[in-house]
C-alpha cells in the first residue's frame, strides 16, 4: 500500500542568494519527491514570526525570524511516498557539520542557522505549513 503524502520545503535565503534553487530541486526529484507547487516570495519579519511561532519560547526565535525574512525564499509543496520522512532524510541534520554526506545541508549548509533548507517535521505540521503559504 502506498503512503503518498505532502510536506513543505523552504529553500532559505542563503541558498537562494547562492543560486542553489535548481541544484536543490534536482536532488528532490532524484529522490522521487514531486514538486506540486512552488513560488519565490520575500516574507516580512512579522510573517516569519507568525510562521515560526511554534519556536517563540526558544532563544534562537528572533534570529530565526530575522534570517527567514532577510531575503527571498522558495516555498514548495513536495509530494511523494512518505514525503515528510523522505525529505527529512534528504535534508540532513540541522547542523551541516553533523549532516550525512550528500544531504542538502551537508552539501550546501553554511552553519546551523544558515542551513539552506527547512522541512516539516510531521504530517500535522506539514499540513499547517502548506496552508500557511498556499491557499487551495
Rosetta blueprint (number, residue, H / E / L):
1 X L
2 X L
3 X L
4 X E
5 X E
6 X E
7 X E
8 X E
9 X E
10 X E
11 X E
12 X L
13 X H
14 X H
15 X H
16 X H
17 X H
18 X L
19 X L
20 X L
21 X H
22 X H
23 X H
24 X H
25 X H
26 X H
27 X H
28 X H
29 X H
30 X H
31 X L
32 X L
33 X L
34 X E
35 X E
36 X E
37 X E
38 X E
39 X E
40 X E
41 X E
42 X L
43 X L
44 X L
45 X H
46 X H
47 X H
48 X H
49 X H
50 X H
51 X H
52 X L
53 X H
54 X H
55 X H
56 X L
57 X L
58 X L
59 X L
60 X L
61 X H
62 X H
63 X H
64 X H
65 X H
66 X H
67 X H
68 X H
69 X L
70 X L
71 X L
72 X L
73 X E
74 X E
75 X E
76 X E
77 X E
78 X E
79 X E
80 X E
81 X E
82 X L
83 X H
84 X H
85 X H
86 X H
87 X H
88 X H
89 X H
90 X H
91 X H
92 X L
93 X L
94 X L
95 X L
96 X H
97 X H
98 X H
99 X L
100 X L
101 X L
102 X L
103 X L
104 X H
105 X H
106 X H
107 X H
108 X H
109 X L
110 X L
111 X L
112 X L
113 X L
114 X L
115 X L
116 X L
117 X E
118 X E
119 X E
120 X L
121 X L
122 X L
123 X H
124 X H
125 X H
126 X H
127 X H
128 X H
129 X H
130 X H
131 X H
132 X H
133 X H
134 X L
135 X L
136 X L
